[in-house]
């Protein structure tokens, strides 16, 4: 693939992607495409048609994935980089990752010009209680950690490879194998979180052991998570009740000030007063480079918090209901 002439500059010192262009704002992945919203400005649909279920953004680069493939924004424009169904995207400091609906995992180190498969993800042998991972199990999360790569699957838990897929080690002890999403801490590389069909699990040892957090929660279908680093991490977590088709319904937002030991429900201002439940599970995100800021898409509205989830301000109304949310700020 030829390098496009309007390529964005590569990276700032330290390996992070440089910011050389105007931020995209909030990126909303919806059933009918991808929307961009600058707070206080218009909401525009920039990828028209396909259902978008995964987004990530860092610096000038953003990735969006869905049922019809994956798209990359290089600071100036969106372009499609894959036509295969994509279920997980990850913009790391020096690499880009695409996880597929059939278990495939691809990495790019040249900002999307070329993609290299990481082997082994469709033939892993699981613990006896989980059976065997075969092709067709979707990748739901990817994270670079100290010494390797952690990958989560839709129905096969979490795995670790120290050598780019040559060998894989299970990291699924004590968790629900149906992992919806995988999250890192930002500051502490061995601290991981997964949202699953039975709640939120936290690990402090790169997935060797996991602890489930359900205290004070009245439902357990895990949505998305914002991790706000601190000596006692703050978490903002969306969750729901499990619907008959396995999709979350009657969604809520909760906040923890002690890394998930206890939770309190979040209220957001709506047109008729405070709201604390929505038909679909809200979408939550913390930008990679802002420690105290969190954004939420709940129903047809966007909100922001600049104080670790204590207070929330409305940003926009009339937005499409989000499957996933990212921030390019």
Secondary structure, DSSP 4 states (H G I P E B T S, - for coil): -PPPTTPPP-B-GGGPBP--S---EEEEEETTEEEEE-TTS-EEEEEESSPEEEEEEETTEEEEEETTEEEEE-SS-EEEEE-S-EEEEEE-SS-EEEEETTS-EEEESSTTS--EEPTTTTSPBPPTTT-B--TTPPEEEEEEETTEEEEEETTTEEEEESSTTSS-EE--TTS-S-EEEEEE-SS-TT-EEEEETTEEEEESSTTSS-EEE-TT-S--EEEEEEEE-SSS-EEEEEEEEE-TTS-EEEEEEEEESSTTSS-EE--EEETTEEE--EEE--EEE--TT-SS-EEEEETTEEEEESSTTSS-EEEEESPPPPSEEEEE-
